[in-house]
Amino acid sequence: MEVYRTKKRWKIILLFVAVLIGFASLFITNRLVKDLSQEERKKIVLWAEAIKELSQLTNLEDTTQNYTIISEVLQNNTTVPVILADENDNMLSYINIPPQKLDTKEEVDRMIVSMKASKEPIEVILLDGSKNYVYYKDSTTLIQLTYYPYVQLIIIVLFILASYYAFSQSRKSEQNRVWVGMAKETAHQLGTPTSSFLAWIEILKETNLSTELVSEFSKDVARLEKVVDRFSKIGSVPALKPTDLIELINNTISYLKNRTSSKITFLKNYDEKDRLLIPLNDTLFEWVIENIAKNAIDAIHIEGEVAISITDNTQVVYIDISDTGKGIPRSHYKTIFQPGFTTKTRGWGLGLTLSKRIIEEYHNGKIFVNHSEVDKGSSLRIVIRKTH
């Protein structure tokens, strides 16, 4: 459990660092955009002054009037879109705007309105007292720079998500290989002593040993055979066949009840005599019910109840297994299904992980925490399709 706390802390730290880098990038870029915007306005003010000076030149051929610098200032603006208009907003000239955007008077008016909303116009007072106005907006470069950090963040986020997904899939594939190998090896190791037990049972039947005792011993050996069969099926696609769900759950609960404290009460919130045929692999599905029921029993301190409910819906069947135990914190609703997660002092923390795999990958169903309150109990729900 400490491993998951550490992983969660690292995720929070990395998320915080990523957010910090993102805000720092936005802050620096916005400051840069603001400075460049001020520089562009200075350029346009200078351009407006050049227009004013040019309007005061009476004779461009007069060599005593040097207008070279004015001409250079006017030609120096190659990026900022500008419209020069009279007092009635009639366009006199423009630069750095595609001509097709100013084909009609309506388009010119829309462009001027847009520029007015974007930047404060610059007033130019001419010699005769009339006024011209210089309208402008941010250059394409400045606009691109404004959106650059957002695009950069999106690319970084997409890259992180893709990397995380690839890493998760790789890790999951590796975990699957480990689980399959472990399951196959467990089945192999249990196979020999199980066969030996079966032989010993046949020998015991010929002795004067109590028939009831031999019968119970036979049940446990049969259970051991079933465990071997369960582990041998991990890693391969199991065959599904119509199975009576109610009979399967009845048998599982009966087996657990005989091996559980009498202070644990099992409640069956369904009609035990009903039949409900669903495509299942009975060996693996029984393992799921057993895992969840055992977890429910372990969650109860000394005395309590384990309730099993079956709800037959139109297309699916809901199986709810509830207990009156210590409950599950909301933060652990998904974590409990991850491999290695356990709150118990013993065990590998694989029971619910394997249960999730059996339900979702083999039976195309769902398993999740339906409801839980700390110190009041929990309810896990299995959703299984009625047709495969």
N, C-alpha and C positions, 0 to 999 in steps of 0.2 A: 504493500500500500504506500510505503514511503517513496518507492520508485515513481509512482504516479503523481505524488505531491511534488517531487523534484521536477518531473517533466512539465507539470502544470506551471510551476514557478518560472522555469526557463521559457516556456511559451509566452507567459505574461511579460517577462523581461524583454524578449526579442520583439514582441509586438510593441512595447513601449518605445524601444530604441528605433524601430521602423517609423512609428508615428512621429517621434522627435526629429528624425532625419527628414521626414516629409515636410513637417512644419518649418524646419530650418531652411530647407530648399525653397519653400514658398515665400518665406520672409525675405530671404536674400534676393530672390528673383524679383519680388514686388518692389523692393527698394531700388534695384537696378532699373526696373521698368519706370519707376517714378522719376529717377534721375535722368534717364534717357528722354522721357516725355518733356521734362523741363528744358533739356538741351534742344529738343526739336522745336519747342515754342520759341526759344531764343533765336533759332535759325529762321523761323517764320517771321518773327519780329524784325530781324535784320532784312529779310526778303521784302517785307512791307516798307521798310525805310528806303530800300533801294528803289522800289516802285515810286515812292514819293519823290525821291531825288531825281529819278528819271523824268517824272512829270514836270519838274522844274527846269529841265534843260530846254532852252528855246531853239537851239540849232545844233543838231547832232554832228554837223560837219564843221562846227567851230572848234578848231584845235586848241583854243584856250580853255575849253571846258572838257575836262578829262572825265569820261564816263566809263573807262575801262574797268575800274574796280566795281562799279555798279553792275556792269554787264556780267562780270564774273560771279558776283553775289547771286544774281538772278539765275545764272546757269548752274550754280553749285547745288541747288536743290534738285536732287534726282530721285528722292525716295518719298517725300511727304506729299500726299495729295492736297492740292490747293486750288481754290476758286477765287478769283478776284471779281467782285460785283460792285455795282453802284448802289446808291441809297435806296433804290427800289428793288434791290436784289436781282437786277438784270445782270447776267454773267457777261463780263468783259473779256476774261481770259482764264485759262486753267492750265495746270501742269500735273503730270504723274497720275492722270485718270484716263482709263480707256475711253476713246471717243464714243464707242457704242453705248456707253452708259449715260451720255449727255446728248442723245439724238433729238429729244423733244424738250419743250419748255417744262412739261410736267416732270420729266426725269431730272432736269436741272433743279427744279424747285425741291424735289424729294431729296436730292443730294445735299442741297444747301441746308434744308431742315435737319437732315442727319448730322451734318457737320456742326450746326449750331448746338445741337444736343450733346455732341461729343466734346467740343472745345469752344472756349469763349472767342468770338471773332476779334480780329485786330482792326482797329479803326485807322484809316489813312486820310488825313486832311490835306487837300490839294491847295494850290496857290489861289485859285478862284473861290475858295471857301467851301467848295463841295466836298463830299466825303465818299470814299470807297471803303469797302470792307473785304478783309482777307479771311476767308473761311478755310479751315483745314481739319484734318483728322490724323490719327496715328498712322505712321507708315506701316507697310506690310511686315517689315522686319520686327518692329516693336510689337505688333499684334501677335506674331508668331512667338516672340519671346514671352509674352504674357501667358500664352497657353502652354508653353514648353514644359514648365514644372508639372502641370497636371498630366500631360501626356507621358512625361517621364515616370511619374508615380504610377500611372495605370500600367505601363510596361513593366515596371518593377514588381507591382502586385501580381500581374499575370505570370511573370517569370517565377516568383516565389510560389504561387499556387501550383503552377505546372511542375516545379521541382518537388514541392511537397507531395503532390499526387504521385509522381513517379517514384519518389522515395518510399511512400506508404505502400504502393503496389509491390515494389521490390521487397520491402520488409515483410509484407503479408505473404508474398509468394515463398519467401524463405521460411517464415513461420509455418506455413502449410506443409512444406517439405519436412520440417522437423517433427510436426505433429503426426504426419502420416508415417514417417519412419519409426517414431516412438510407438505409435499404435500397432503397427505391423510387428515390431519386435516384441511388444507386450503380448500380443496374441500368440506369437510363436513360443514365447517362454511359458505361457500358461497352458498351452496345448498339451504338453507332455504330462504334467502332474494331473491335469483334468482327466485325461484318458486313464491314468493310473487310478484315480479316485473311482471312476466308473467300474473298473475291474474289482476294486475293493468292495464296492456296494454289492456286487453280485455274490462275492464271498460271504459278506455279512448276512445276506438273505438266507444263506444255508445254515446259519448258526441259530442259537436260541435267543438272540438279541431281540429286544422289544420291536414289534412291527412298526409301532408309531415312531420310535426313534430312528429306525432305518428309513421310514418314509420322510421324516424331516431332513435327514442327512441327504436323501435323494433329491429333495427340493433344492437344498443349498448347492449340490453338485450341478443340478440342472441350471441353477442361476449362474454358476461359474462358467458353464458351457455358453450361456447366453452372453456373459461378459466377453468371453473369447470371441464370440461371433460379432459382437458390437465393435470391438477393436479391429477385427479383420476387415470390417466394412468401411472404416475411415480411409479416405483417399480414393475410393472407387464410387461410381454412381450406383446407388442401391435401387433395386427394383421396387416399384410401388404397386400394391394390389389392394382391392377393396377389403377393408378391415373394419370390424365393428369397434368404433371408438369407445363406446360405453363399456363394452366387455374388457377392452384393453386397460382402461383406467381402473375399472373395478379390480382386476387382477393385480395391478401394480399397487394400488392402495392396500389391498388385503395382505400382500407380501410385506409391505412396509409396516403395517399396523401390528403384525405379529412380532416385529423386531424393534418396536419403539416403546418407549415408556407409556404406561397406562394413564399417565397424567396428560398425555397429548390426545386430544379428541379430533377425530376425522369426521368432517361434515360433507355429505354428498348432496349438493343442491341440484339434483337432477333425478329423473326416474331411472332407477337401476335396471328396470325390466325393458326399457326402450332399446331399439337397435338403430344405429347410425353408421351406415357404411360410407367410408371415406378412403380414397386412395392413399395408403400409408405404407411405410416400411415398419412393420410392427416392432421389430427388434430395436431399431434406432429411436422410434417415437416413444416407446416405453422408457428408453433411457432418458429422454428429455423430461418426461413426467416425473421419473424417479429423482433426477437431479434437482429439479425445482422443489419437489416435495421435501427432499432431504435438507435443502437450504432453508426452507420454511421451518422445518423442525429445529434446525440448529439456531434459527433466529429467536426461538422461544426459549426463555431463560429456564423455567422449570415446568410450568403448567400453562396450557393454552390450547388454541384451536387451529387446525388447518382445514380450510374449506375449499372444495373443488366445485366449480360451477361450469355448466355446459349450456351455451345458448346457440340454438340452431337458427341461423339466418338464411336468407334466400340463396346466396352464393357462397357464403363462408360460415365457419363454425368458430365461435369464441370459447376458449377454455381459460377460465380465470382460476388461479391458484393463490389463495390468500392465507395470511397468518396473522396472529396477534402478537408478533414478536417485536424486536427493537426498531424495526423500520429502516428505511434507506434514505439518507439525505438526498435532496434534489440534485446536488452537484455530482452524485454518483450514479444517476439513472442510466447513463450510457457506459460509464466506466466499469460497472460490474460485469459487462459482457466482454471486456478486454482480457486477453490471456495474462495470467499471473496475478490478477487482482483478487485479493481475498482478505477478509477481516478475521479469519480464523487462524489459530496458532499452528494448525496442521493443514496439509493439502497443497495442491499445486495451483489452485485458482483457474482450472481449465473446464470445470463442469458447465458453467453457463456459456463459456466461449464455444464449446463443442455443441451445446444445446442450440445456440444461435445459428451455428453453421448447419446443423441437421435440419432445423426448421426453415431457414431462409434459402439455403443453397440446394438442399435435397428435396424439400417439400414445397418450395416457392411460397412460403408463408411469412409471417412476422411474429416476433417475440419482443416484448418491451415491458417496462414498468408502467402499469396502468394507473396505480395510485399508491402512495405511501405517506405515512406520517411517523416521524421519529417517536419511539416509545409507544406507538399505538399499533403498528403493523404495516404490512405491505401486500400488494396484489400484483402478480405478474400475469400478463395476458398473452395467450398464443392465438393467432389468427390463422386458420388453415382453410384452404380452398376445398370445396366439396367435389370439384372435378379437377383433374390434373391437366 
